[in-house]
Structure formats: structure tokens, C-alpha cells
Amino acid sequence: MKIRTWLFLSFFVVMVLPAVVIYAIYSILTAWNEQQSLNEYLELVSQYQDVRDYLTDPELYTFDYRAHEGIEEDVEGVADITLYREDGYIVHQTNPVRAGTQREAMPSIYEAYTTQR
């Protein structure tokens, strides 16, 4: 073989082949990451649908603590839930720090809701 062929082959092995391998690894990792994101999203949606059934009960949005008894067991480990009355008072929290003692400003409630989505 001529020296020109050897130089071309060595250039290919040293310069081009590593770039192709790095691009292939990047493509594989990107596809894996997208699949993981999809799996996490589907799991979150299924957990949300389970919790949503409990949150549609209008009695939860009153200060009757007997209505809140089953929430902790049903949503334990799934989500932290804060229930607000229509005037902004905190009715119930799964982390009961301020339940029934503080009123939130309505714009801050809506702002927190929109930033979580």
C-alpha cells in the first residue's frame, strides 16, 4: 500500500472514528433519557388520577376534620396536598403545619399552582 492510503486510514482511525463513537453514545443516552422521562411522566399521571378522585369531594373543602381522615392513608408517599377553601383559608394539609390557621392570598395560590404545572 502506498503511504497515502496509510495516512488516510490512520486519519480515519484517529480523527473520525472517535467522533462517530461519541455521537453514537450521545444518541443512545439521549434516547434512554427520553424514555425515562416518558416513564416518569406516565407514572406521575397514573398517581395523579388516583388522587384526583379524592379531591373532587366537596366535603373535603370544609373545616370538618372527619372528612379528612382517609386522605393521609390514600395519598401517603404520592403527593403533599394542601386544600384551600374558596376564600383562601388552608383547610387541610398532608403536612399539618398551618392547616386552618392561616389565610393565603389568592394570587399566591394561583401562582403556586401555575408554577407546579
C-alpha positions in Angstrom: 0.0 0.0 0.0 1.1 3.5 -0.7 1.9 5.9 2.1 -1.2 8.0 1.0 -3.5 5.1 1.8 -1.9 4.5 5.2 -2.2 8.2 6.1 -5.8 8.2 5.1 -6.6 5.1 7.2 -4.7 6.5 10.2 -6.5 9.8 9.9 -9.8 7.9 9.8 -9.0 5.8 12.8 -7.6 8.7 14.9 -9.9 11.6 14.0 -13.2 10.4 12.5 -13.9 7.1 14.3 -13.8 8.6 17.8 -16.2 11.4 16.8 -18.6 8.8 15.4 -18.4 6.7 18.5 -19.0 9.7 20.8 -22.0 10.7 18.6 -23.4 7.2 18.9 -23.1 7.2 22.7 -24.7 10.6 22.8 -27.6 9.4 20.7 -28.1 6.3 22.8 -28.0 8.3 26.1 -30.5 10.8 24.7 -32.9 8.1 23.6 -32.6 6.5 27.1 -33.2 9.8 28.8 -36.3 10.5 26.8 -37.7 7.0 27.6 -37.0 7.6 31.3 -38.8 10.9 31.1 -41.8 9.3 29.5 -41.9 6.6 32.1 -41.8 9.1 34.9 -44.5 11.2 33.3 -46.8 8.2 32.9 -46.2 7.1 36.5 -47.0 10.6 37.7 -50.2 10.8 35.6 -51.4 7.5 37.0 -50.7 8.6 40.6 -52.5 11.9 39.9 -55.6 10.2 38.6 -55.7 8.1 41.8 -55.5 11.2 44.0 -57.8 13.3 41.8 -60.8 11.1 42.7 -60.4 12.1 46.4 -60.0 15.7 45.7 -63.4 16.1 43.9 -65.4 15.5 47.1 -66.8 19.0 48.1 -66.8 18.0 51.8 -63.0 18.0 51.8 -63.1 21.8 51.4 -64.7 22.4 54.8 -63.2 22.5 58.3 -64.9 19.2 59.2 -61.8 17.1 60.1 -63.7 13.9 60.0 -63.8 14.3 56.2 -60.0 14.4 56.1 -59.3 11.2 58.0 -58.8 8.9 55.0 -56.7 11.3 52.9 -53.3 10.6 54.6 -53.6 6.8 54.1 -54.7 7.2 50.5 -52.1 9.6 49.3 -49.2 8.7 51.6 -46.0 8.8 49.6 -47.7 10.0 46.4 -48.1 13.7 47.0 -48.2 16.5 49.5 -51.7 18.0 49.3 -52.9 21.4 50.6 -56.6 22.0 50.3 -57.8 25.6 50.2 -61.3 26.9 50.9 -62.7 29.3 48.2 -61.7 32.4 50.3 -58.0 31.2 50.7 -58.0 29.6 54.1 -56.0 26.4 54.4 -58.5 23.7 55.2 -56.2 20.7 55.3 -52.5 19.7 54.6 -50.9 16.3 54.5 -48.1 18.1 56.3 -50.2 19.8 59.0 -48.2 22.8 59.8 -50.7 25.6 59.1 -54.0 23.9 58.5 -56.9 26.1 59.5 -54.7 28.8 61.0 -53.6 30.9 58.1 -55.2 32.5 55.0 -53.2 32.6 51.8 -53.6 35.4 49.3 -55.4 34.2 46.2 -52.8 35.4 43.7 -50.1 33.5 45.6 -52.2 30.3 45.5 -52.8 30.6 41.7 -49.1 31.5 41.2 -48.0 28.4 43.1 -50.5 26.3 41.1 -49.2 27.6 37.7 -45.6 27.1 38.6 -46.1 23.5 39.6 -47.6 22.6 36.2 
